[in-house]
Amino acid sequence: MQTRVIIVNPKKPEIKKIEECVSILRRGGIVAFPTETVYGLGADGLNPNAIKKIFKAKKRPADNPLIFHISNKDDIRKFAKNIPSNAEKLIEKFWPGPLTLVLKKSSLIPKIATGGLNTIAIRMPSHKIALSLINSLGNPIVAPSANLFGKPSPTLATHVLDDLNGKIDAIVDGGNSVIGIESTILDLTTSTPTLLRPGKISYLELKKILKKVEYHPSLLGKKTKIIKVKSPGMKYKHYSPNAKIILIEGNIQNTQKKTQELIKKFKSEKKLVGIINNKSIKKTPFIKLKFIGTTKKIIASNLYKSFRDLDEQKVDVIIMREVDNSNLGFAIMNRLKKAASEIITV
């Protein structure tokens, strides 16, 4: 299969190019496209055969549900049922945007897309290209991140091409995905709304609307045996580059000391080391430095790109210190812990 790259203006998507992509989706093809979070790998959400191609291209486990993307708030009533009043409040506040809701699914939804569960994960993206594609197709688009399963999510079309060239029909190149990490996922089928995956929309923001929200135990570091998952990002190792990631937790002084110890160790083993966001380390022939930002917003936007950039430089190990755990920092730390081969607390 030859993968076509179609460049589309993210601010004013060209109708002809959108229709070109939609024609691929209508005939059961799969198309990667940008959202405000990361690039998604899209298929017609009501076509089981097309959805099957997503799992095959990504090498994604069949029990890992997909997120449905809609372009109109009212469409939620077609694809979900028993919608609680809480959902209406959240939709009013956060849609379109990076919030995915887990609800009871309607009979229209193919089982293959939900991991066989009776729930649906659904959101309305704010990216103009994504909305144009969904509008033109007339059906929801299922779209997990457009990468090989377990690898860092793509925030540029070139990242998608690196992972899926020759495995998918087309890639819509709409520039950089601004947020850089996946959507917040909230389960509204539980007695108390439950945060399944943190994202840009924080626990505190949700709590302002709902008053009561629980963390899924897995987000708090509690050991829980997860047999069936209602959303992506819960059960498996994710977001990992080829290089081994070591995450160091602790105060600045202790993490700095541990970083220096690790650098000395890896130097003796003749390993190439990538260091993220640590200005005090000096660049040497065996150390590749990446400073990805000072604010959490910028760090989130650049995180996956930095993993991919360091992979391109063939580093063996990536070392990163923890970020402050509040608000967006909680989502960043969630991704780092999922990606890490080793977590060291000092």
Buried (B, 14 or more C-beta within 10 A) or exposed (E): EEBBBBEBEBEEBBEEBBBBBBEBBBEBBBBBBBBBBBBBBBBBBBBBEBBBBBBEBBEBEEBBBBBBBBBEEEBBEBBBBEBBEBBEEBBEBBBBBBBBBBBBBBEEBBEBBBBEBEBBBBBBBBBBBBBBBBEBBEBBBBBBBBBBBBBBBBBBBEBBBBBBEEBBBBBBBBBBBBBBBBBBBBBBBEEEBBBBBBBBBBBEBBEEBBEEBBBBEBBEEEEEEEEEBBBBBBBBEBBBBBBBBBBBBBEEEBBBEBBEEBBEEBBEEEBBBBBBBBEEBEEEEBBBBBEBBEEBBEBBBBBBBBBBBBBEEEBBBBBBBBBEEEBBBBBBBBBBBBBBEEBBEB
